[in-house]
Amino acid sequence: QVQLVESGGDSVQPGGSLRLSCAASGFIFSRTYRGWFRQAPGKEREGVAIIAFGGNTLYADSVKGRFTVSRDNRKDTVYLQMNGLKPEDTATYYCGAGSALSLRESWFADWGQGTQVTVSS
């Protein structure tokens, strides 16, 4: 099991920026991918951004050009830089450890507790 802890969630105004962090402990060879997912009240959890150990990335269309996922493998920490935030980005953001460069949550087995991002004026 990979233990994951998210941080950095906050309330911001539309157009603002936020940087989320996900610190991991424990390493499983088959779960080297890291993903950011989000879930708004009453909606299903959706994939936002995925990053492979070597740095390849995959983004949901809704965040392309605005969000950037990166990772520091030495620290085993993943980041999500969120720029140009919109009200529709409001959700609880989760990081996961998985086994594919995929936005489907079924590929991810370990999850953090989540951090809340609220975008409003």
All heavy atoms as an XYZ file, in Angstrom:
923
protein
N       0.812     -1.180      0.000
C       0.000      0.000      0.000
C       0.865      1.257      0.000
O       1.842      1.336      0.737
C      -0.930      0.004      1.217
C      -1.874      1.180      1.267
C      -2.781      1.158      2.481
O      -2.565      0.386      3.420
N      -3.788      1.998      2.483
N       0.492      2.211     -0.834
C       1.148      3.508     -0.863
C       0.286      4.480     -0.061
O      -0.905      4.647     -0.350
C       1.329      4.027     -2.295
C       2.009      5.394     -2.279
C       2.144      3.031     -3.113
N       0.872      5.112      0.928
C       0.159      6.106      1.719
C       0.305      7.470      1.053
O       1.403      7.887      0.695
C       0.710      6.162      3.139
C       0.704      4.826      3.879
C      -0.683      4.389      4.298
O      -1.635      5.162      4.259
N      -0.798      3.142      4.716
N      -0.810      8.180      0.904
C      -0.829      9.456      0.200
C      -1.525     10.513      1.043
O      -2.580     10.250      1.630
C      -1.556      9.314     -1.137
C      -1.006      8.260     -2.107
C      -2.030      7.959     -3.184
C       0.292      8.749     -2.719
N      -0.952     11.699      1.075
C      -1.530     12.807      1.819
C      -1.514     14.052      0.954
O      -0.448     14.529      0.560
C      -0.769     13.071      3.127
C      -1.405     14.240      3.871
C      -0.770     11.835      4.011
N      -2.701     14.591      0.668
C      -2.820     15.806     -0.129
C      -2.799     17.039      0.765
O      -3.208     16.987      1.929
C      -4.125     15.813     -0.938
C      -4.330     14.610     -1.836
C      -5.178     13.539     -1.189
O      -5.207     13.461      0.067
O      -5.827     12.770     -1.932
N      -2.364     18.140      0.187
C      -2.403     19.412      0.883
C      -2.443     20.537     -0.146
O      -2.179     20.320     -1.328
C      -1.201     19.582      1.811
O       0.012     19.586      1.078
N      -2.777     21.728      0.300
C      -2.767     22.891     -0.560
C      -4.122     23.402     -0.986
O      -4.208     24.471     -1.606
N      -5.173     22.681     -0.685
C      -6.496     23.135     -1.064
C      -6.874     24.406     -0.324
O      -6.476     24.613      0.825
N      -7.662     25.243     -0.990
C      -8.039     26.524     -0.406
C      -9.215     27.098     -1.171
O      -9.681     26.517     -2.157
C      -6.855     27.485     -0.458
C      -6.903     28.558      0.616
O      -7.963     28.719      1.260
O      -5.884     29.236      0.818
N      -9.694     28.234     -0.710
C     -10.724     28.988     -1.406
C     -10.068     30.133     -2.154
O      -9.312     30.911     -1.562
C     -11.756     29.533     -0.421
O     -12.463     28.486      0.211
N     -10.331     30.227     -3.452
C      -9.718     31.257     -4.290
C     -10.763     31.875     -5.200
O     -11.843     31.317     -5.405
C      -8.563     30.697     -5.142
C      -7.448     30.166     -4.254
C      -9.072     29.598     -6.063
N     -10.434     33.012     -5.763
C     -11.312     33.691     -6.700
C     -11.111     33.164     -8.113
O     -10.042     32.645     -8.445
C     -11.055     35.198     -6.668
C     -11.388     35.857     -5.338
C     -11.185     37.348     -5.366
O     -10.550     37.889     -6.272
N     -11.724     38.036     -4.377
N     -12.126     33.280     -8.956
C     -11.955     32.871    -10.354
C     -10.747     33.559    -10.979
O     -10.511     34.746    -10.759
C     -13.259     33.316    -11.010
C     -14.252     33.274     -9.892
C     -13.490     33.745     -8.678
N      -9.998     32.796    -11.753
C      -8.793     33.313    -12.369
C      -7.558     33.167    -11.514
O      -6.436     33.408    -11.995
N      -7.737     32.758    -10.284
C      -6.624     32.597     -9.374
C      -5.859     31.315     -9.603
O      -6.202     30.505    -10.459
N      -4.814     31.129     -8.805
C      -3.954     29.963     -8.918
C      -3.819     29.260     -7.585
O      -3.977     29.864     -6.518
C      -2.555     30.364     -9.414
O      -2.611     30.916    -10.712
N      -3.511     27.988     -7.668
C      -3.348     27.179     -6.479
C      -2.420     26.029     -6.816
O      -2.432     25.538     -7.948
C      -4.710     26.652     -6.019
C      -4.922     26.284     -4.551
C      -4.661     27.482     -3.648
C      -6.350     25.779     -4.365
N      -1.637     25.611     -5.856
C      -0.742     24.481     -6.053
C      -1.034     23.415     -5.017
O      -0.900     23.652     -3.819
C       0.716     24.910     -5.939
C       1.717     23.834     -6.371
C       3.114     24.190     -5.919
N       4.130     23.397     -6.593
C       5.350     23.190     -6.116
N       5.712     23.737     -4.955
N       6.221     22.456     -6.799
N      -1.417     22.252     -5.482
C      -1.681     21.124     -4.609
C      -0.456     20.225     -4.534
O       0.294     20.095     -5.498
C      -2.871     20.311     -5.112
C      -4.181     21.063     -5.360
C      -5.266     20.084     -5.794
C      -4.607     21.833     -4.123
N      -0.278     19.598     -3.390
C       0.819     18.664     -3.199
C       0.276     17.332     -2.713
O      -0.736     17.282     -2.013
C       1.831     19.201     -2.179
O       2.417     20.407     -2.618
N       0.958     16.287     -3.077
C       0.604     14.945     -2.630
C       1.882     14.228     -2.247
O       2.699     13.896     -3.111
C      -0.132     14.187     -3.736
S      -0.473     12.456     -3.341
N       2.046     14.005     -0.964
C       3.223     13.321     -0.459
C       2.924     11.843     -0.270
O       1.911     11.485      0.337
C       3.675     13.944      0.857
N       3.809     11.014     -0.781
C       3.620      9.576     -0.695
C       4.665      8.944      0.203
O       5.789      9.434      0.325
C       3.691      8.938     -2.080
N       4.290      7.853      0.812
C       5.224      7.049      1.581
C       4.959      5.588      1.256
O       3.805      5.170      1.134
C       5.089      7.305      3.083
O       3.794      6.976      3.544
N       6.034      4.843      1.113
C       5.902      3.476      0.660
C       5.971      3.438     -0.856
O       5.531      4.373     -1.527
N       6.535      2.385     -1.385
C       6.697      2.281     -2.835
C       6.295      0.892     -3.289
O       6.773     -0.109     -2.754
C       8.145      2.571     -3.224
C       8.381      2.607     -4.703
C       8.225      3.789     -5.411
C       8.756      1.468     -5.387
C       8.436      3.827     -6.780
C       8.971      1.497     -6.757
C       8.812      2.678     -7.453
N       5.425      0.850     -4.266
C       5.022     -0.408     -4.890
C       5.359     -0.310     -6.361
O       4.900      0.601     -7.053
C       3.522     -0.682     -4.680
C       3.203     -0.812     -3.193
C       3.105     -1.941     -5.426
C       1.741     -1.042     -2.895
N       6.146     -1.243     -6.846
C       6.660     -1.177     -8.204
C       5.559     -1.080     -9.247
O       5.708     -0.388    -10.260
C       7.534     -2.402     -8.482
C       8.179     -2.377     -9.831
C       9.263     -1.561    -10.077
C       7.702     -3.181    -10.858
C       9.862     -1.527    -11.325
C       8.292     -3.166    -12.107
C       9.378     -2.336    -12.344
N       4.450     -1.751     -9.006
C       3.362     -1.766     -9.971
C       2.454     -0.539     -9.874
O       1.504     -0.421    -10.647
C       2.524     -3.032     -9.801
O       1.957     -3.096     -8.504
N       2.747      0.375     -8.948
C       1.911      1.558     -8.752
C       2.756      2.826     -8.764
O       2.723      3.618     -7.827
C       1.130      1.449     -7.448
C       0.163      0.274     -7.423
C      -0.482      0.115     -6.068
N      -1.259     -1.119     -5.989
C      -1.802     -1.596     -4.881
N      -1.666     -0.937     -3.740
N      -2.481     -2.737     -4.911
N       3.482      3.021     -9.833
C       4.382      4.162     -9.942
C       3.735      5.376    -10.594
O       4.308      6.462    -10.587
C       5.647      3.792    -10.725
O       5.292      3.294    -12.020
C       6.446      2.726     -9.981
N       2.561      5.199    -11.183
C       1.834      6.332    -11.734
C       1.143      7.082    -10.608
O       0.699      6.497     -9.629
C       0.795      5.864    -12.760
C       1.403      5.259    -13.998
C       1.773      3.925    -14.026
C       1.600      6.030    -15.142
C       2.340      3.368    -15.158
C       2.164      5.480    -16.278
C       2.529      4.151    -16.282
O       3.088      3.608    -17.418
N       1.039      8.377    -10.785
C       0.356      9.223     -9.813
C      -0.708     10.021    -10.538
O      -0.487     10.537    -11.630
C       1.326     10.168     -9.115
C       2.425      9.469     -8.333
C       1.882      8.840     -7.051
N       2.952      8.230     -6.275
C       3.298      6.944     -6.340
N       2.634      6.115     -7.135
N       4.298      6.492     -5.587
N      -1.859     10.106     -9.921
C      -2.957     10.803    -10.556
C      -3.660     11.775     -9.640
O      -3.664     11.606     -8.419
N      -4.224     12.794    -10.254
C      -5.089     13.733     -9.559
C      -6.506     13.541    -10.074
O      -6.728     13.556    -11.291
C      -4.656     15.183     -9.763
C      -3.425     15.551     -8.996
C      -2.153     15.625     -9.457
C      -3.373     15.915     -7.610
N      -1.304     16.007     -8.446
C      -2.015     16.190     -7.304
C      -4.334     16.030     -6.604
C      -1.595     16.575     -6.029
C      -3.916     16.407     -5.335
C      -2.565     16.676     -5.061
N      -7.421     13.367     -9.167
C      -8.826     13.210     -9.478
C      -9.620     14.205     -8.651
O      -9.142     14.697     -7.636
C      -9.291     11.780     -9.168
C      -8.613     10.725    -10.002
C      -7.303     10.340     -9.739
C      -9.284     10.111    -11.049
C      -6.674      9.369    -10.503
C      -8.667      9.131    -11.816
C      -7.361      8.769    -11.547
N     -10.825     14.481     -9.076
C     -11.647     15.407     -8.316
C     -13.094     14.948     -8.313
O     -13.554     14.266     -9.225
C     -11.545     16.832     -8.871
C     -12.122     17.024    -10.262
C     -11.801     18.412    -10.776
N     -12.394     18.656    -12.089
C     -12.162     19.736    -12.816
N     -11.341     20.687    -12.355
N     -12.740     19.880    -13.998
N     -13.788     15.350     -7.271
C     -15.188     14.997     -7.142
C     -15.954     16.170     -6.553
O     -15.642     16.636     -5.462
C     -15.363     13.755     -6.266
C     -16.795     13.249     -6.198
C     -16.895     11.887     -5.546
O     -16.056     11.521     -4.728
N     -17.910     11.123     -5.907
N     -16.930     16.636     -7.291
C     -17.815     17.688     -6.825
C     -19.040     17.050     -6.189
O     -19.400     15.911     -6.517
C     -18.216     18.595     -7.981
N     -19.718     17.755     -5.291
C     -20.910     17.206     -4.648
C     -21.935     16.733     -5.664
O     -22.269     17.456     -6.610
C     -21.435     18.382     -3.825
C     -20.221     19.192     -3.524
C     -19.388     19.101     -4.775
N     -22.415     15.518     -5.481
C     -23.425     14.976     -6.361
C     -22.920     14.477     -7.698
O     -23.727     14.056     -8.540
N     -21.616     14.515     -7.918
C     -21.047     14.075     -9.186
C     -20.045     12.955     -8.969
O     -19.530     12.760     -7.873
C     -20.374     15.246     -9.906
C     -21.327     16.362    -10.281
C     -20.641     17.414    -11.118
C     -21.610     18.512    -11.512
N     -22.706     17.993    -12.374
N     -19.773     12.223    -10.027
C     -18.804     11.143     -9.963
C     -17.390     11.694     -9.958
O     -17.124     12.777    -10.467
C     -18.992     10.192    -11.149
C     -20.322      9.477    -11.176
C     -20.439      8.509    -12.329
O     -19.438      8.295    -13.039
O     -21.534      7.967    -12.522
N     -16.499     10.916     -9.400
C     -15.098     11.313     -9.403
C     -14.543     11.215    -10.824
O     -14.812     10.250    -11.551
C     -14.297     10.428     -8.453
C     -12.843     10.850     -8.307
C     -12.250     10.387     -6.990
N     -12.270      8.940     -6.849
C     -11.872      8.312     -5.745
N     -11.443      9.001     -4.698
N     -11.922      6.986     -5.695
N     -13.769     12.208    -11.224
C     -13.219     12.241    -12.568
C     -11.713     12.460    -12.537
O     -11.186     13.147    -11.669
C     -13.879     13.349    -13.397
C     -13.651     14.748    -12.856
C     -14.230     15.836    -13.736
O     -14.624     15.534    -14.877
O     -14.294     16.995    -13.285
N     -11.048     11.873    -13.506
C      -9.615     12.047    -13.623
C      -9.283     13.437    -14.130
O      -9.935     13.953    -15.041
N      -8.252     14.035    -13.574
C      -7.830     15.384    -13.928
C      -6.483     15.388    -14.625
O      -6.325     15.946    -15.710
C      -7.780     16.287    -12.681
C      -7.221     17.667    -13.031
C      -9.165     16.415    -12.062
N      -5.497     14.776    -13.996
C      -4.144     14.762    -14.539
C      -3.391     13.557    -14.007
O      -3.492     13.226    -12.829
C      -3.403     16.048    -14.170
N      -2.628     12.923    -14.879
C      -1.862     11.736    -14.536
C      -0.415     11.955    -14.932
O      -0.131     12.606    -15.937
C      -2.402     10.477    -15.259
C      -3.934     10.410    -15.183
C      -1.758      9.222    -14.689
C      -4.481     10.250    -13.790
N       0.486     11.392    -14.153
C       1.903     11.499    -14.483
C       2.601     10.179    -14.211
O       2.380      9.541    -13.183
C       2.573     12.660    -13.716
C       4.019     12.852    -14.179
C       2.490     12.448    -12.203
C       4.634     14.159    -13.714
N       3.429      9.773    -15.156
C       4.216      8.558    -15.011
C       5.503      8.856    -14.253
O       5.892     10.012    -14.075
C       4.542      7.977    -16.382
N       6.170      7.818    -13.838
C       7.408      7.978    -13.089
C       8.429      8.801    -13.871
O       9.136      9.640    -13.306
C       7.994      6.607    -12.748
C       9.209      6.663    -11.857
C       9.068      6.727    -10.481
C      10.486      6.643    -12.393
C      10.184      6.776     -9.651
C      11.604      6.692    -11.580
C      11.448      6.759    -10.203
N       8.494      8.566    -15.181
C       9.443      9.268    -16.023
C       9.005     10.638    -16.489
O       9.769     11.331    -17.167
N       7.775     11.048    -16.161
C       7.326     12.386    -16.475
C       6.267     12.534    -17.547
O       5.767     13.647    -17.752
N       5.918     11.471    -18.255
C       4.833     11.570    -19.229
C       3.534     11.932    -18.524
O       3.271     11.465    -17.415
C       4.653     10.262    -19.989
C       5.707     10.070    -21.059
O       6.546     10.938    -21.303
N       5.660      8.914    -21.719
N       2.717     12.745    -19.170
C       1.496     13.243    -18.539
C       0.274     13.045    -19.417
O       0.370     12.891    -20.636
C       1.621     14.737    -18.195
O       1.908     15.477    -19.388
C       2.720     14.974    -17.173
N      -0.867     13.077    -18.773
C      -2.157     12.977    -19.435
C      -3.127     13.881    -18.690
O      -3.215     13.816    -17.466
C      -2.657     11.530    -19.426
C      -4.063     11.270    -19.973
C      -4.106     11.566    -21.467
C      -4.476      9.827    -19.704
N      -3.854     14.712    -19.439
C      -4.775     15.658    -18.828
C      -6.183     15.495    -19.356
O      -6.395     15.147    -20.526
C      -4.345     17.101    -19.106
C      -3.018     17.497    -18.515
C      -1.848     17.401    -19.262
C      -2.938     17.981    -17.214
C      -0.632     17.774    -18.725
C      -1.724     18.356    -16.668
C      -0.573     18.255    -17.428
O       0.637     18.630    -16.891
N      -7.126     15.781    -18.496
C      -8.500     15.888    -18.951
C      -8.632     17.123    -19.837
O      -7.959     18.132    -19.616
C      -9.442     15.992    -17.754
N      -9.500     17.050    -20.838
C      -9.668     18.178    -21.753
C     -10.066     19.461    -21.019
O      -9.680     20.559    -21.427
C     -10.725     17.851    -22.806
C     -10.244     16.829    -23.818
O      -9.015     16.644    -23.949
O     -11.102     16.213    -24.484
N     -10.799     19.320    -19.953
C     -11.308     20.475    -19.238
C     -10.228     21.292    -18.533
O     -10.465     22.442    -18.164
C     -12.362     20.039    -18.215
O     -11.813     19.131    -17.277
N      -9.040     20.710    -18.354
C      -7.985     21.413    -17.634
C      -6.738     21.647    -18.472
O      -5.797     22.297    -17.991
C      -7.597     20.683    -16.335
C      -8.822     20.434    -15.469
C      -6.884     19.365    -16.643
N      -6.718     21.171    -19.697
C      -5.548     21.354    -20.553
C      -5.240     22.833    -20.746
O      -6.127     23.632    -21.012
C      -5.770     20.688    -21.910
C      -5.680     19.180    -21.892
C      -5.868     18.596    -23.286
C      -5.746     17.083    -23.267
N      -5.990     16.489    -24.603
N      -3.977     23.165    -20.603
C      -3.562     24.543    -20.745
C      -3.659     25.347    -19.478
O      -3.131     26.463    -19.409
N      -4.336     24.820    -18.473
C      -4.499     25.527    -17.209
C      -3.800     24.824    -16.052
O      -3.275     25.486    -15.156
C      -5.984     25.695    -16.871
C      -6.760     26.499    -17.900
C      -8.176     26.810    -17.397
N      -8.960     25.605    -17.178
C      -9.486     25.241    -16.007
N      -9.303     26.016    -14.938
N     -10.204     24.138    -15.897
N      -3.832     23.506    -16.059
C      -3.233     22.721    -14.979
C      -1.946     22.062    -15.462
O      -1.830     21.673    -16.628
C      -4.186     21.627    -14.504
C      -5.416     22.108    -13.780
C      -5.741     23.454    -13.711
C      -6.249     21.194    -13.151
C      -6.875     23.895    -13.041
C      -7.382     21.609    -12.483
C      -7.701     22.965    -12.427
N      -1.009     21.917    -14.554
C       0.234     21.225    -14.845
C       0.569     20.279    -13.707
O       0.639     20.698    -12.548
C       1.402     22.211    -15.034
O       1.105     23.127    -16.094
C       2.680     21.457    -15.388
N       0.758     19.018    -14.034
C       1.132     18.036    -13.025
C       2.623     17.760    -13.139
O       3.176     17.692    -14.242
C       0.307     16.736    -13.175
C       0.562     16.072    -14.527
C       0.596     15.779    -12.032
N       3.271     17.626    -12.018
C       4.698     17.340    -11.991
C       4.991     16.457    -10.789
O       4.136     16.279     -9.911
C       5.521     18.633    -11.931
O       5.216     19.373    -10.756
N       6.197     15.915    -10.748
C       6.558     15.085     -9.608
C       8.032     15.198     -9.300
O       8.866     15.415    -10.187
C       6.154     13.619     -9.836
C       6.885     12.909    -10.955
C       6.230     11.548    -11.268
N       6.341     10.598    -10.172
C       5.725      9.413    -10.133
N       4.939      9.037    -11.135
N       5.894      8.607     -9.084
N       8.328     15.044     -8.045
C       9.692     15.017     -7.546
C       9.891     13.616     -6.994
O       9.453     13.310     -5.883
C       9.895     16.078     -6.468
C      11.322     16.151     -5.967
O      12.061     15.156     -6.065
O      11.715     17.224     -5.469
N      10.525     12.774     -7.762
C      10.665     11.377     -7.362
C      11.566     11.189     -6.149
O      11.409     10.211     -5.408
C      11.174     10.548     -8.542
C      10.142     10.417     -9.637
O       8.936     10.409     -9.382
N      10.598     10.309    -10.880
N      12.509     12.106     -5.957
C      13.369     12.006     -4.787
C      12.549     12.178     -3.514
O      12.784     11.493     -2.520
C      14.480     13.046     -4.856
C      15.438     12.994     -3.682
C      16.556     13.989     -3.850
N      17.467     13.984     -2.713
C      18.522     14.753     -2.588
N      18.823     15.616     -3.543
N      19.291     14.667     -1.505
N      11.603     13.100     -3.550
C      10.741     13.342     -2.406
C       9.485     12.480     -2.430
O       8.725     12.465     -1.461
C      10.314     14.815     -2.362
C      11.445     15.791     -2.152
C      10.907     17.224     -2.116
C      12.009     18.220     -1.862
N      11.488     19.616     -1.842
N       9.280     11.787     -3.550
C       8.067     11.010     -3.759
C       6.838     11.895     -3.545
O       5.883     11.524     -2.853
C       8.010      9.786     -2.843
C       7.124      8.681     -3.402
O       6.538      8.865     -4.483
O       7.015      7.623     -2.753
N       6.874     13.059     -4.161
C       5.800     14.034     -4.041
C       5.327     14.456     -5.425
O       6.138     14.651     -6.332
C       6.267     15.263     -3.247
O       6.661     14.861     -1.931
C       5.149     16.287     -3.136
N       4.027     14.589     -5.562
C       3.407     15.002     -6.811
C       2.723     16.343     -6.597
O       2.173     16.606     -5.522
C       2.383     13.964     -7.297
C       1.857     14.332     -8.673
C       3.018     12.580     -7.328
N       2.741     17.176     -7.628
C       2.152     18.500     -7.536
C       1.141     18.717     -8.646
O       1.231     18.133     -9.724
C       3.227     19.585     -7.640
C       4.361     19.414     -6.670
C       5.519     18.733     -7.042
C       4.278     19.914     -5.376
C       6.563     18.566     -6.149
C       5.315     19.748     -4.479
C       6.456     19.077     -4.866
O       7.493     18.907     -3.980
N       0.193     19.575     -8.371
C      -0.750     20.008     -9.387
C      -0.825     21.522     -9.327
O      -1.395     22.077     -8.389
C      -2.136     19.390     -9.166
C      -3.166     19.708    -10.252
C      -2.756     19.061    -11.578
C      -4.556     19.230     -9.847
N      -0.224     22.167    -10.321
C      -0.295     23.612    -10.431
C      -1.560     23.965    -11.187
O      -1.746     23.548    -12.331
C       0.932     24.164    -11.160
C       0.934     25.677    -11.322
C       1.020     26.398     -9.995
O       1.840     26.062     -9.152
N       0.147     27.398     -9.807
N      -2.418     24.731    -10.554
C      -3.712     25.072    -11.110
C      -3.766     26.571    -11.359
O      -3.731     27.362    -10.420
C      -4.828     24.650    -10.153
C      -4.719     23.193     -9.696
S      -5.722     22.817     -8.226
C      -7.366     22.937     -8.913
N      -3.840     26.950    -12.627
C      -3.932     28.347    -13.015
C      -5.255     28.609    -13.711
O      -5.884     27.695    -14.240
C      -2.775     28.730    -13.943
C      -1.416     28.567    -13.301
O      -1.247     28.808    -12.112
N      -0.434     28.168    -14.097
N      -5.642     29.857    -13.731
C      -6.886     30.218    -14.390
C      -8.078     29.444    -13.856
O      -8.904     28.953    -14.626
N      -8.163     29.345    -12.558
C      -9.213     28.539    -11.942
C     -10.602     29.085    -12.245
O     -10.815     30.292    -12.298
C      -8.992     28.457    -10.443
C      -7.860     27.507    -10.021
C      -7.441     27.770     -8.583
C      -8.322     26.059    -10.181
N     -11.521     28.166    -12.424
C     -12.904     28.479    -12.732
C     -13.810     27.907    -11.656
O     -13.441     26.944    -10.981
C     -13.289     27.889    -14.094
C     -12.407     28.311    -15.248
C     -12.805     27.580    -16.515
C     -11.922     27.988    -17.681
N     -12.302     27.257    -18.923
N     -15.002     28.464    -11.497
C     -15.929     27.916    -10.509
C     -16.188     26.420    -10.691
O     -16.357     25.706     -9.699
C     -17.201     28.732    -10.723
C     -16.701     30.044    -11.216
C     -15.529     29.698    -12.103
N     -16.196     25.950    -11.927
C     -16.433     24.538    -12.175
C     -15.284     23.639    -11.746
O     -15.404     22.416    -11.780
C     -16.770     24.283    -13.654
C     -15.789     24.910    -14.622
C     -16.269     26.244    -15.158
O     -16.753     27.072    -14.358
O     -16.168     26.466    -16.381
N     -14.161     24.235    -11.344
C     -13.059     23.455    -10.796
C     -13.273     23.130     -9.326
O     -12.486     22.378     -8.742
C     -11.736     24.206    -10.950
C     -11.326     24.388    -12.400
O     -11.484     23.439    -13.193
O     -10.833     25.483    -12.741
N     -14.293     23.697     -8.738
C     -14.586     23.449     -7.332
C     -14.874     21.970     -7.101
O     -15.749     21.390     -7.742
C     -15.783     24.287     -6.873
O     -15.453     25.676     -6.958
C     -16.149     23.963     -5.431
N     -14.126     21.373     -6.195
C     -14.267     19.947     -5.914
C     -13.304     19.555     -4.815
O     -12.427     20.332     -4.427
C     -13.979     19.118     -7.172
N     -13.471     18.345     -4.343
C     -12.461     17.738     -3.497
C     -11.469     17.040     -4.415
O     -11.861     16.235     -5.261
C     -13.072     16.729     -2.517
O     -14.024     17.393     -1.683
C     -11.995     16.115     -1.640
N     -10.209     17.355     -4.254
C      -9.172     16.794     -5.109
C      -8.436     15.685     -4.379
O      -7.998     15.854     -3.237
C      -8.187     17.883     -5.542
C      -8.734     18.761     -6.635
C      -9.756     19.663     -6.369
C      -8.245     18.686     -7.940
C     -10.287     20.454     -7.370
C      -8.765     19.483     -8.943
C      -9.783     20.363     -8.658
O     -10.305     21.158     -9.655
N      -8.306     14.558     -5.052
C      -7.653     13.383     -4.498
C      -6.444     13.015     -5.340
O      -6.466     13.155     -6.566
C      -8.596     12.182     -4.486
C      -9.859     12.358     -3.690
C     -10.998     12.903     -4.273
C      -9.923     11.965     -2.361
C     -12.170     13.061     -3.551
C     -11.085     12.111     -1.630
C     -12.215     12.664     -2.229
O     -13.365     12.804     -1.509
N      -5.413     12.528     -4.705
C      -4.319     11.942     -5.455
C      -4.351     10.440     -5.278
O      -4.805      9.925     -4.256
C      -2.959     12.511     -5.039
S      -2.454     12.206     -3.335
N      -3.900      9.750     -6.297
C      -3.902      8.299     -6.266
C      -2.618      7.715     -6.810
O      -1.902      8.359     -7.586
N      -2.325      6.511     -6.399
C      -1.191      5.742     -6.909
C      -1.742      4.615     -7.759
O      -2.577      3.837     -7.293
C      -0.354      5.196     -5.759
N      -1.283      4.533     -8.997
C      -1.838      3.556     -9.906
C      -0.839      2.924    -10.838
O       0.375      3.091    -10.684
N      -1.372      2.230    -11.826
C      -0.548      1.404    -12.690
C      -0.684      1.704    -14.175
O      -0.283      0.893    -15.015
C      -0.861     -0.082    -12.435
O      -2.243     -0.346    -12.594
N      -1.245      2.879    -14.524
C      -1.373      3.218    -15.937
C      -1.504      4.714    -16.121
O      -1.963      5.429    -15.226
C      -2.578      2.515    -16.559
N      -1.115      5.167    -17.297
C      -1.293      6.567    -17.662
C      -2.716      6.708    -18.194
O      -2.963      6.815    -19.396
C      -0.269      6.980    -18.717
C      -0.146      8.475    -19.015
C       0.418      9.211    -17.812
C       0.741      8.697    -20.236
N      -3.647      6.712    -17.268
C      -5.057      6.683    -17.602
C      -5.845      7.564    -16.659
O      -5.518      7.667    -15.470
C      -5.586      5.243    -17.537
O      -6.982      5.194    -17.705
N      -6.904      8.171    -17.182
C      -7.787      8.986    -16.369
C      -8.873      8.158    -15.683
O      -9.662      8.707    -14.914
C      -8.444     10.076    -17.223
C      -7.497     11.158    -17.766
C      -8.209     11.999    -18.820
C      -6.989     12.049    -16.638
N      -8.899      6.873    -15.964
C      -9.878      6.004    -15.330
C      -9.400      5.632    -13.929
O      -8.306      5.099    -13.751
C     -10.116      4.736    -16.150
C     -10.586      4.989    -17.577
C     -11.342      3.788    -18.132
N     -10.619      2.536    -17.942
C      -9.744      2.046    -18.806
N      -9.466      2.697    -19.927
N      -9.149      0.893    -18.555
N     -10.247      5.872    -12.952
C      -9.847      5.633    -11.571
C      -9.643      4.160    -11.249
O      -9.005      3.834    -10.242
C     -10.855      6.236    -10.596
C     -12.242      5.639    -10.641
C     -13.135      6.230     -9.560
O     -12.687      6.292     -8.393
O     -14.256      6.646     -9.881
N     -10.156      3.263    -12.093
C      -9.986      1.841    -11.843
C      -8.528      1.399    -11.897
O      -8.180      0.341    -11.383
C     -10.818      1.018    -12.833
O     -10.433      1.269    -14.171
N      -7.684      2.199    -12.524
C      -6.262      1.892    -12.581
C      -5.515      2.298    -11.314
O      -4.332      1.976    -11.167
C      -5.613      2.585    -13.778
C      -5.947      1.971    -15.107
C      -6.831      2.436    -16.031
C      -5.397      0.778    -15.653
N      -6.868      1.604    -17.129
C      -5.996      0.575    -16.922
C      -4.447     -0.154    -15.194
C      -5.676     -0.513    -17.732
C      -4.131     -1.233    -15.997
C      -4.743     -1.400    -17.252
N      -6.199      2.975    -10.429
C      -5.548      3.493     -9.233
C      -6.077      2.791     -7.994
O      -7.294      2.695     -7.791
C      -5.749      5.010     -9.148
C      -5.000      5.735    -10.220
C      -5.497      5.795    -11.512
C      -3.774      6.321     -9.958
C      -4.791      6.422    -12.521
C      -3.062      6.960    -10.955
C      -3.568      7.003    -12.238
N      -5.160      2.314     -7.180
C      -5.518      1.467     -6.053
C      -5.419      2.152     -4.691
O      -6.139      1.782     -3.764
C      -4.633      0.219     -6.042
N      -4.536      3.123     -4.567
C      -4.325      3.805     -3.300
C      -4.707      5.269     -3.431
O      -4.414      5.915     -4.441
C      -2.862      3.681     -2.850
C      -2.413      2.236     -2.707
O      -3.198      1.426     -2.182
O      -1.284      1.912     -3.125
N      -5.341      5.779     -2.381
C      -5.873      7.137     -2.430
C      -5.580      7.924     -1.173
O      -5.498      7.366     -0.074
C      -7.394      7.102     -2.616
C      -7.820      6.426     -3.876
C      -8.120      5.115     -4.041
C      -7.978      7.040     -5.149
N      -8.458      4.865     -5.348
C      -8.379      6.029     -6.044
C      -7.818      8.348     -5.617
C      -8.631      6.292     -7.398
C      -8.057      8.607     -6.955
C      -8.467      7.587     -7.827
N      -5.438      9.234     -1.342
C      -5.338     10.118     -0.203
C      -6.715     10.483      0.297
O      -7.739     10.064     -0.248
N      -6.754     11.287      1.338
C      -8.016     11.675      1.952
C      -8.711     12.825      1.234
O      -9.895     13.059      1.437
C      -7.796     12.058      3.419
C      -7.346     10.907      4.308
C      -8.474      9.974      4.682
O      -9.057      9.295      3.819
N      -8.793      9.914      5.957
N      -7.987     13.538      0.409
C      -8.567     14.623     -0.355
C      -8.298     15.986      0.244
O      -8.097     16.126      1.447
N      -8.311     16.998     -0.610
C      -8.167     18.379     -0.178
C      -9.164     19.231     -0.957
O      -9.348     19.046     -2.156
C      -6.714     18.875     -0.382
O      -6.567     20.184      0.169
C      -6.326     18.899     -1.852
N      -9.811     20.141     -0.267
C     -10.902     20.898     -0.861
C     -10.406     22.129     -1.604
O      -9.621     22.921     -1.075
C     -11.899     21.329      0.226
C     -13.080     22.140     -0.288
C     -13.983     21.342     -1.203
O     -14.228     20.161     -0.961
N     -14.485     21.980     -2.259
N     -10.895     22.276     -2.825
C     -10.624     23.458     -3.641
C     -11.955     24.124     -3.947
O     -12.856     23.497     -4.504
C      -9.905     23.104     -4.951
C      -9.804     24.336     -5.861
C      -8.524     22.545     -4.656
N     -12.074     25.376     -3.577
C     -13.288     26.131     -3.829
C     -12.945     27.387     -4.615
O     -12.096     28.176     -4.197
C     -13.986     26.516     -2.519
O     -14.307     25.336     -1.775
C     -15.269     27.291     -2.800
N     -13.603     27.561     -5.751
C     -13.373     28.720     -6.608
C     -14.667     29.519     -6.677
O     -15.659     29.069     -7.250
C     -12.931     28.314     -8.019
C     -12.583     29.552     -8.841
C     -11.741     27.362     -7.948
N     -14.659     30.689     -6.091
C     -15.850     31.525     -6.071
C     -15.454     32.974     -5.856
O     -14.364     33.283     -5.375
C     -16.815     31.077     -4.971
O     -16.254     31.275     -3.688
N     -16.360     33.863     -6.226
C     -16.122     35.285     -6.054
C     -16.809     35.823     -4.815
O     -16.617     36.956     -4.427
C     -16.605     36.053     -7.292
O     -17.984     35.807     -7.528
